[in-house]
Amino acid sequence: MRNTLLLILLLAVSSVIYSQEQFTGTVKDAQSGEPVFSANIYFPTLEKGSMTDPDGNFSLKNLPRGKYKLVVSSIGYATFTTEVNLPEENLEILLNPSAIEMEEVIVSTPFHQLQSENVMKVERESLSELNKKGAINLSDGITQIAGVESLTTGVGIGKPVIRGLSSNRVLVYTQGIRLENQQYGDEHGLGISSKGIGSVEVIKGPASLLYGSDAIGGVLYLNPEVYAGSNSTHAEVESNYFSNTRGYQFSGMAKTSGEKLKFLTRGSYAAHSDYETGEDSRVTNTRFNEKDIKTGIGFQDNKYKADLRYNFNRSEIGIPEDIGVQSTEKEPLLPYQKIDNHVLSLDNRFYFENSSIDFKIGYQFNDRKEFEDEHEEEHEEDETEEEHETHVEGEPALEMHLETLNYNFKYNLPKIGNFETIVGVQGMFQTNENFGEEILIPDSETVDFGIFATTHYHLEKWDFQGGLRFDNRNLESNAFTSEDGDVINALNRSFNSINGAVGAKYHIDQKFIARLNLASGFRAPNLSELTSNGAHHGANRYEVGNPDLKNEQNFQVDLALEYRNQHFEAFINAFNNSVSDYIFINPTGEMIENDPVFEYSQGNANLYGGELGFHLHPHPLDWLHLESSFETVTGKLDNDDYLPLIPANSVTNTFRVELDEGDTLSEKYAFVRLKSVFDKNNIGNFETQTNGYSLLSAGFGATLDLNKVNIDLGVSGTNLLNKSYISHLSRLKPDGIYNIGRNLMASAIISL
């Protein structure tokens, strides 16, 4: 596989030199006529931009001929979009002052549009903003997005939950490729550091049209940090301290760009002790540490763009079992996981006049090891105890190597009238090998292939988008013997599905937007669901797979309404998600070695709910922000049993102050946030009710400007009242273990 990847990389980076075009102009305030400094000039399709100088002037070189969408944005102004026929010189752009926050280009959807122009509603947040609010890690930070929660095992392991669906029902994309790291398990975290991630986008609902199998619940799309602007160099050093876990995090970054070549690199290290609950006790072995390296090399001329990225992440994460020894040590105790994750990706873009080709390839290697302590077995026959080790001392009891090769080819056809169309093929080749004594899933080989087409039709007030896709997944596994001596037969299954999506957006006077989207999706059963036969120690049950499971198939209706003027925004999103052949685990009533036996079954399910909220920034107090949001989801089987691991309803209220101006201190901010979670009474058959709770958070910060050096300082606190509470999505809930108590975070970023 490695040789194949290297051959593809060599073929993909070849390019031809073409003539160069440029684009120049000036950005001014539409009311005063004054030049606008530091306005962002950006071509989304070309992924190339620039900034205006103090006189409002800008210049971009190495651009292809053709008509392309231009986006111009600046703090304090409404985002401006237009189409430009390159080459173009001395274009004058007028920006209208506005208190509405700047819009960003959405990358996770095919046509790279602003949120207000997108037919599909996509949530987008910058990681810097999430970190300012006290996020301990990436999985913790995304819970600040309405409709997104996290299924956690302590603070070191978290998996995204989008509108009640998680694990293999939510796809995670990083560096433009789907992340594959044994994500089927609840006790498997993301394996990605938040450092070096620029922003996160969330698609809520089936996205199989764009991403294939496993996007039945939605997509978490992680955008890497951008390169430095042309002919510039930038460096930064960042440090964070977390009071609750006595944790610290360090990160250093350097990036430089010429006219065509770009380079960046970042290294990060984090270490945390066992977290402390509101009861002032530490949860033993919730400690973890993480090493992360990200680097990239970019090249762009007027006809070709390449972005080669590499990410190495090593995580050592304790597996908590109960509250025992109280310690602030940071090295995990037994049992613990040691996970190495390598992600290599190459994004090639070839630009022609009014059309382009996007070809992404990626290689991933995931090495998952689990180290266990010795245990004892009692033999009733001779009433003696025999002590034995599950593995050779120092060797992992479980070791799995997952190798994945991804490819994604898209052709952006020339625009015909108001139609923009994309056709493409996607695929994946994956192998899993076991090297430890324990086997969770067998040695296997998975091959995916998908072909799709999608089109967008634009009118003055209406936008329409739709498409179709066909997918095939072939899965082969070897026979193996379970820990109880049962022989699990080899498997050879093929799964096929045809899916589609259609949506419409209605836009009135830049104030009211209505979106209606209908989409289907599918998920092929994973190896754990098909082949399990053994004790699941983390869940205290014996699981039996079902080799005859069929595709999950869903259909979602999503209605989104949004109103915004210069000082007020409000939204309401409602959805209904019907899932045929939903896979769930069910008790048989039997016991094996004191563990209840559960088997995988299928039945029809329905999830429904939504989010609503508002954002007020009253005139003339444009620096004052009042925000409120509510989220709810309910999941039920056809027999009226509630689905497990569905998040409780919640309300989040935020009071925020932002003051951008200042000579020495700029970008000053402060916030107070109260998240109130309701009682969770509509629970699954194997769950218990969860009491509601309220968590108070607050923070403040500013940027210190020292000539060419900027220092971003911030202090934030979560659960400031040290509330003792248990989240319904905590895997430690059955043991009555509380979530994290009060945590204060201090951060400093020095930028050069």
N, C-alpha and C positions, 0 to 999 in steps of 0.2 A: 504493500500500500504506500510506503514512504517513497519508493522509486517512482510510482505512478504520480504521486503528488508533485515531486520535483520536476518531472517531465512537463506536467500541466503548467507549473509556475514559469518554467522557461519559455514555453510557447506563448503564455498569456502576456508576458511583459514586452514582447516585441511590438514596435510601433513604427509609423512612418512620419517623417517631418513634413509639415504643411506650412503654408504662409500664415502670418500672424495678423490678428485684428485687435483693435483696442476700442475702449469705451471711456469717454470722458464726460464730465458735467459738473454741475454745482447744485447744492441743496440749500434752500432758503426757507425761512419762516414765512408762511403764507400771509400772516397778518402784518408783521413788521418789516419783512423783506431782508432781515438780518441773516447772515450765513449761519448754518447749523453745523457746529463742530462735533466730531466723533459720531456722526450718523453712519449706520451700517448699510452698505450697498451690497446686495447679495443676489446672485442668480441661482435659484434652488436646483434647476436641472443640471447646471454645470458644476454646482457645489463650489462656487468661487465668488469671492467678495473682496471688499476693501472698506476703508474708513475715510471720512472727509477730514481735511486739514482745517486749521483755524479759520481759513477763508471760505470753508464750505466746499472746496474743490475735491474731486476724486478722479482716479485714473486706474483702469484695469487693462492689462495686456494679455496676449496669448488666448484670445477668445475665438471660437469658431463662428463662421458666418451663419446667419439664420435668425429666426424669431424666437425669443426666449422671454419667460416671465422674469420680471425684476421686482425685488422686494426691498423697500427702504424703510428703516426703522430707527428711532431715536427716543430716548427717555423724555417724556413730556409731550410726545407727539403721537398722533394716530398713525398706525402703520400704513404705508402707501404701496400699492401694487400696480403694475402696468406691464404691457408687452413691449419689448424693444427689438427692433430689427437691426441686428449688428451687421457691419460696424456703425457706430453712432458717436458723434462728437458734439461736445458743448450742450448737452441736454440739461435744461433747467428743471429741477424738481422742487415743488412747493409742499411743505409739510404743515398740516393743521395742528395747532396745539390741542392737547387732550390729556385728561387725567386718567384715562383708561390705560391699563398696563399694556406694554408692547406685546404684539402677537409674534409667535415664533412659527417657523416652517415645520410641518409635521413630516417626519421621515418614514415612519412605519407604514404609511399608506402609499399607494403606488405613484400618485401624481405630484407629490411634494408641494402641498398647498398650505396656506395659512389655515388655522383652526376655523375661522369664520367662513372660509371658502370650501372646507372639507364636507363632503356628503356624510361621511361617517364621523361621529363624535369621538374624539380621542383626547384623553387627559395627558397633559404634559407638565412636568416639573423639572427644574434644574436641580442637580444634586447639591449645589452650593446652598440653595435655599432650604432644602430638606435638612442638611447638616447644621445650618444655623439654628434650627428648631430642636436640636438635641438628639438627633438620630445616632444610635450606637453603631449601627451597621446598615447595610443596604436594605436588608429585609425589614428592619425596623423603620427605616425612613419612608418606604413606600406606603406604609399604613396611614400616612398623612393625606393620601389621595382618597377622595370619596369613592366608596365602592370597592376598595382594596384593603384587605386585612392580611394577617400572617399567621400561619400554623407553626407554632413554636415548640421547641424543646429547650427550655432555658433561654438565654440571650444569644447563644452561639449558633443555634440552628433555627432557621426560619424559612418557610416556603410561602410564596404569594398565593393568596386566595382572592379570586376575582368573582364577585357576585355569587359566592357560595361554592365555587369550583376551584380545585387545586391539583397539585401533583401533576400527573400526566395529562390532565385536562387543561393546563395552562402552559403555553410555550414561552420560553425565555430566549430572547435573541440578544447576542452580544457581538460586536464587530461585524454586524450584518449577517451573521449565520446563527442557526438554531443551536442552543447550548445543549449538549448531551453529557450528563454526568450521573447516570443512575438516578434520575430525578423521580422515579416511581415511589420511593420510600419517604414516609413522613419524617424520618430521622435524618434525611439527606438535605443539607443546606444548599444555598445557591453556589457557593464556591467562587464568588467574585467580590473583590474589594470595591467599595464605593469610590476610592481614590482613583482618579483617572477616568471616571465616568462623567460625561458632561451633563447629560439630562436623561430622564426616563419618560417613556411614553407608554400609555396603557390603552389597549383596545379591549373594551368590555363586550364579550359575546363572541360567537363563532367567527373565526377568521380563516377557515379552511380554504377559502378561495385564494388567499394570498400565501398561506403557509402550510397547507396540507394537514395530515393527521396530527392530533393532539392539541390543535388550537380550538377545541370545542368550547372552552370556557373563556378564552381570550388570550392576549399576548402582552407580555412585559418586554418592551423593546428598549435596550440600553444603548444610548449613543455615546461613543468614546469622545474624550475631550478633543477639541480641534487643534490643528497646527497653528503656529504663529503666523501672523500676516506676512505678506511678501516683503522680503528684505528686512526682516526684523528678528530679534532674538529675545526670548523671555525665559525667566527662571523663577522658581518659587520653592520655599521651604515651609512645611506646615507641621504643626504639632497640636495634639489634643490630649486632654486629661479628663477622665471619667471618675467621679468620686465614689460611686457605688461599688464598682468592680475594681477600684484602685487601678484602673486600666489606662493605658497610654497608647498613642498612635503617632507615628512619624511618617512623613512623606516628603520626598524631594523630586522636583521636576525640572527639566531643561528642554527647550525646544527652539529651533531656529529654522528659518525659511529663506531661500533665495527667490529668484523669479520663477523657477521651475521645480527645484528640489526642496523637500521639507523633511525635517527630522524631529522626533520627540522621544523622550524616555522618562520614565517615572518609576521610582522604587518606594515601597511602603512596608511598614511593619507595625503590627498591633498586638497587644497582649492584655488579657483581662483575667482577673481572679474570679472566684465563685461570686455570683451576685448575691446581694443581701435583700431580703424581703422586708416588708413593712413591720414584721415581727422581730426585726433585728437579728435574724439568724441567716447564715449563708447556706445556700443550696449546694451541697457537696458535688464537686466535679462538673459544675457548669462553666468552668474556666476554659479558655481557648486562646490560641494565638494564631496569627496569620502573617505570612510573607507574600508579597505581591510585586511583580515586575511587569510593567507595560512599556512597549516601545513601538515605534512606527516610522516608516519611511514612505514619503509621498512624492509623486512626480506628476506634473501637469503642464501640457502645452495646449495649443489651440485645438487639437484633435484627439488627444489621448490623456486619460487621467488614471493613475494607479495609486492604490493605498495598501501597503503591506503592513499588517499589524500582528504583534505577538504578545500574548499574556501568559505568564506563569503564576500560578497561585498555589501555595502550600498552606493547608489548614490543619491544625491539630486541635481536636475538639473533644472534650470530655463527654462521656455519656452518663448523665445523672441517674441514680437509682433511688436514693433516699437522702435525708438530711443526716449527715454524720459528722466527721471531723470538721472543725471550724478553722479555716486557714485562708490566708491571702496569697498563697503560692500561685504561680501562673502555669507551671508545667502540669498537664493533665494527668490524673490518676487512671489506673485501670478500672473499667474498660474505657478505651478512647479510640477515636478515628484519626487516621493520618491520611490526608487526601492531597494528591498532586494533580493539578489540572493544567494542561497545556492547550492553548487555543492559538492557532496560526491561520490567518485569513488574508486573502488577496482580492481586492475589489478593482476590477478593470472596467473602464468606461471609454467607449469609442464614440466620438461625436462626428456626425455627418450634418449636412445642411438640413435642418428641421427634423432630424431623427437621431437616434442613438442606440447603442447596445451596451447593456450592463451585464457583466459576467463576474460573478462572485464564486470563489472556491474557498473551502476551509478544511483544515485538518485539526482534529482534537484527540488528545490522549489523556484519559482519566484513569489514574491509579488509586484505587480505594482500598485501604487496609484498615482492619479492625483488630486491635490488640485486647485480649481478655485476660482476666486473672484466673488462677487455678480455682477449681471447684471440687466439691466432694460429692460422692454418690453413696447412698446407703443401699446395701444389699440385704434384704430381709431374710434371705435363706440362711446365711451364716451369722446374722446379726453383728457383722463387723463393718467398719468403714474403710473404704479404699479410696485413698486420695490420688488423683491423677491430674495431669495437665491436659488441657484441650489442644495444646500446641507446644512445639519446642520452645524453650525459654528464649525470649527475645524475638521470636518469629511471629508474624501475624496469624491469627486464627482464620481470618478472612482476607483474601486478596483477590481483587477483580481488576482486570485491565480492559478498558473500553476504548476502542479506536473507531473514529468516525470520520468519514470523508463526505463533505457536503458540496453540492454545486447548485448554482442558481443563475439561469440564463434568461434575460429579458430583452425584448426588442421594443423600443418606443417608436411606433410607426409615425410617419409624417402626419401632421394634423390635417384633417379634411373638414373644412368648414369649422363647426363648433365641436367636432368629435376629436378626442384624444384617446388613443388605443394602445394597449400593451399586450403582447403575447409572450409566453415564456414556458420554460420547463425547469423543474426542480427535482432534485434527487438526493439520496443518501445511501452510502454503503457503510455498514457498521458490523464490527465483530466484538464479542465479549468472551474473555477467557478467565478461568478460575485457576489460582495457584495456591490457595489455602486449603485447610482441611474442611472448613465449613463451606457449603454451597447454598447461596440464597437463590440464584437463578443459574441455569445451565450455560455451558459454552454454547454460543449461538452466532448466527449471521442474519442480519436484517438488510433488505434492499428496498428502498423507496423510489418510486418514480411518479411524477405528476406533470400534467400539462394544463395550461390555463390561458384564458383570454379575458381581459376586462377593458371597459370603455367608459369614458366620461363625456357627457354632453352638457355644454354650458349655454345658458340664456341669460338675459339681463337679471331676472329675479329667480330663475329656476336653475337648478343643477340636477342632473340625473347620472347615476352610475350603476353598472351592473356587470356581471360576468359569470362564466362557467368554468368548471375544473373537473378533471378526472385524475384519480389517484389509485395506485396499486402498491401494496406492501406485501413482500414475501418474507416469511420468518421461518428459519430452520434452526432447531436446537438439537444437541446431542442428548442421548439417554444418560442418566446419572442415578446414583444411589443416595437416597436421603439419609440424614443422620440416624433415622430409626430403622434403616435397612430396607426401606421400600424402594423398588426400582421405578423411576419415572421415565416413561417411554420418550423416545425421540419425537420431535414435533416438526411438521412441515405444513404450514398454513399460508394461504394467500387471502388478503383482504382488499376489496375494491370498493370504491365509492365515487359517485358523481354528486357534486355540490354546486350551489349557485348562490348569488347574492344580488339584490337590487335595492337601490335606495334613491331618495329624492330629498332635496333641500330647497326651501323657499325662503327668500331673503327680501325684507322690506326696509328700504331707507336706512340701511346699516344699523338698524335698531332691533328688529325682530327676526329671529331665525327659527325655522321649524324643520326638523329632520325626521324622516321615517325610513327605517332600514329593515329589510327582511333578508335573513341569511340562514343557510343550512351549514352544518359541519359534521365531522365524524371523528371518531377515535378508535383505532384498532386496539384490542386488549394487549396489555404488556405481558412480559414473560413471568412476572411474579403472579399475576392473576391466572395465567394459563398453567403454570407448572409447580406452584408452591406445594410443599408437603413436609411440614416440620413446625417446630415451636418458634413463635415470634416472641422473643424474650422481652422486647420493648413494650409489647402490647399485652403480655401475659395470656397468650392464646396459641392454639395449634391451628395453623392455616392450611387448607386444602384447596389447591387450584382446580380450575375447570378447563380442560383442553378444548372444549366445544364452544367456548364463548364466541359471540358474534360482535361485529362492529357496534359501538354506540353511535347513534345517529340523532342529531338534534336540529331543531328549527326554532329560531328566535325572532320575535317582533320587538323592535326597539323604537320608541318615540322620544325625541328630545326637543324641548322648547327652550329658547333662550332670548332674553330681552336685555339690551344694554343701551344706555346713553352715556353722556360724558361723566356722570357721577353715580350711576346705579346700574348694577347687573343682577339678573336673577335667572335661574335655570331650574328645569324639572326634567328628569329622565325616568322613563318607565319601561320595563321590559317583561316579556314572558318567554321563558326558555323551556321548550318541551323536548325531553330526551327519551328516545326509544332505546330499549335494551340497555338501560343504565346498569352498570356493573357495581354490585355492592357485596359486602360480606355478611353472612347470615349464620347464626348458631344452629348446630345440628342436634344439640342436647346430649352429645357424647362427651366423654372425658378421656384424654390420653396423658398419662403421667401428671395428673392433677391439673392439667390445662384444659379448659373448655375448647371443643372443636368448632371451628368456623369454616364455612366453605363459601366460595365465590358463586354468586347467583346473578341473574339479570331480571329486570322488570322495568316498566315504563315509569318515568319520573317527570316532575314539573317544578321549575323554579321561577319565581316571580318577585318583583319588587322594584326598587329604583333609588334614585337620589334626587334631592332638591336643595336649593340654597340661594343665598343672595350675597352680594358684595356692595357695600355702600362706602363711597368716598366723597362726602358732601362738599359743595362749593361754599365758601372759598377755602375750606380746610382740606385741600387736596392731599395733604400729607397724612390724613387720618383715614384709617380703613377699619370697617366693621364687617366681619364675615361670619356666616353661619351656614352649616350644611347638615342634612339628615340623610341617613342611608338605612335601607331595610331590604332583607331578602328572606324568602321562605322557600323551603324545598320539601316536596312530598312525593312519595311513591303512589302508584295508582290505588293501592289498598289503604290510603290515607295515613300510612306511617310516615313520620317525619324523617328526612335525611339527616345523617350525623354530620358534625363538623361544619354546621352553617353558622356564620357569625351572628351575634346578637345585634339588634337595632341600636343605633347610636346617634347622638347629636354632638356636633363640634362647633363651639363659638369662639371666635378669635377677635381680639382688639389689637390693632397693629398701627404703629407710627413709623413713617419713613420720611427722612429729611435728606435730600440728595446734595444740597448746596453746602459749601463750606470751604475755606481756604486750607486749613490744616486738617480738620476733621470733616470728612464727607461720608456720604452714604450711611448716615446714622439711622439706626432702627431700634425698635423695641416692640415686644409683643407679650400678650397674656392670652393663654388658650385654656379652655375648659372642655374636656371631652367627657360626655355623660353616656354611659352604656346601660341599656335597659336590662331588666331581668330576662333570662333566657329560659322559657318554659316549654316551647314547642321543640322537643328534643327527640333524637333518635332512640331506637330500642335499647342501645347499650350505653346511653349517656344518662347523666343526672342533671338536674336543674342547676343553673348558675345564677347567683345573685348579681344585680347590677352594681355599678360603682361610678364614681366621677374622679377624673384625674386632672389636676391643675398643673399647667406648665407656664413658664415665662422665660424671657431672655432679652438681651440687648447687645448692641455692638456698633462698631464704626470703622471707617478706614482712615488711617493716619497717613497723610501725604507728606513725604519728606523728599522733595526734589524728584529724583528718579526711582525712589524706593517707596513702595506702598506697604503698609502693615495693616492687615485686616484683623481686628480683635473682636472676640465674641464670648459671651457668657450666657449659658442657658440652663434651665433646670426642668426636669420632668418629675411627675408625681411629687410635687413639692410638699404636700401634706402627709407624705409617707403612708399612703393608704395601703392597707392589707387587702388584696383582692386577688381573684383568680379569673383569668380570661377563659371563656368557653372554648377557645381554640388552642389552649395550652395542653400539650401531651403529658404534662405533669399534674393535671387536674385530678385524675383518678387517685393519685396518692395524696391529695389535699395539700399540695405544695403551692405556696403563693407566688405570684409574679414579682418582678423587680420593684423595690421600694424607691425612695427618693434618690435621684441621681443629678448631680451638677456636672456640667461640662464646660471647660474653658478651652478656647482655641485661639491660635495665632497663625497667620499666614503672611510670610514676608515675600513680596513680589518684586522682582528686579526687571 
